[in-house]
Amino acid sequence: MSDNKTSVGGQDRERISLSEDYEVRDWAARFGVSEKALRDAVARVGDRMEDVQRELGGRQ
């Protein structure tokens, strides 16, 4: 599914997309982890931001 940059909304902010390099970089920075750690967490728990945050130890 493509990332429609003109469509913004709540659900878009609740999911972590690994298909765009800038999103991976931004989410990794937000959580204070490496891009690999972020990708590994998403692989384990899915792409919901809350689940990934919990998996990474609650870091924000």
N, C-alpha and C positions, 0 to 999 in steps of 0.2 A: 504494500500500500504506500502510495507516495505521501510525502509530507506537504500538505497544503498550507503554505505560510500565510495565506489570506484568511484562513479559517482558524480563529483562536477561540478557546473556550475552556471551561473547567476540566473536562475530561482530558484534553490535550496536556494540561499541566499535571495530571495525575499519573501519566504514563511516561516511561522512559524509552525513547527510541534509540536503537543502536545502529540504525541505518544511515544516520547523518553524523559525520565526524564532529561537527561543532556541538551537537547535542551530547555526544559521549564526553567530549572535553568539558563542557559546561556542567553536566551532572557530576562528573568525577571531581571537579573543583568544588562544587557545592558540598559534596559529602567528604571532601578532604582525602580522597583515595586515588589510586592509580586507575587509568582507564581499564587495565586488565582486571583489577579488583572489582570494578563496576560491572564489566561484562560477565565475570564469574558469578557475581551476586544475582544478576538478572537471569543467568542460566539456571541458577538454583531455585529462585523463588518467583520468577516471572517479571513482568515489566511495570507492575504497580509501584509507584514511588514510595508509598508507605511500607510495603513489604520489603523493598530494597533497603530503605532506610533502617528498618528494624534488623535486617540481615547484617548490615554493616555496623551494627552496634549503636544505632540511634544517632550517629553523627549527622550534623546538618550544617 
